[in-house]
Amino acid sequence: MAHTVVTMAEEREIKIPVVMDFVLPDLGGVVEGIRAVDRGRVELSATYWDTDELTLLHAKLGLRYRSAPGEQGKWTLKAGDRMVGDAVSREETDFPGSSDQPPEAAVEVIRMAVGDVALHPVAHLVTDRHSVDLIAGDTRWAEVADDRVSVRSGDATVESFGEVEVELFEADEALIDAVMARLRAAGIGEPDSTPKYVRALRALGHHIPERTAV
């Protein structure tokens, strides 16, 4: 049976925890030939699905539905992880579908990995994101996103935290080093590969071992 898949790609990003009042520095001229394009702010709503036993998490899978105002939401299935320097690299596949149930195409992939499982929402995050693209010519080399994340339980916020993500597309070592140096000068700490989803689950009372991927 054929299914429509929006995108399938490798995601590579550096994640750095920041204090809630951190201010993203000007990234213009961070490397010669690279210009910074401010994309402004957007509110992202993400719901993560798993089993009561967190079967997907322990199988190094992650399934979320994420939407933003004025945009069509999408499902994303993340598989595995490996470290490439300070960056986490994962396989990421996007699927179309309504928010109330995971699309069958994603469920088929999950079924091949862990068998038939009963999936339901296990964590809901709302992220206020300020993003800046680093561009050379017509090529997007990296995106720097400054996030303020709220972990929700119903209408209540259980925990909030800040994080900067540097997503790498065509970025070389010189650009990565320059961006990280500019961010460190603005006050960030050391990279931490812990996903937002895992931080949310811990805030919601789940015991998650260190270095568990999604």
Helices and strands as residue ranges (DSSP letters): E 7-18, E 35-50, H 55-58, E 61-67, E 74-84, E 87-95, H 104-114, E 120-136, E 139-153, E 156-168, H 173-185, H 196-203
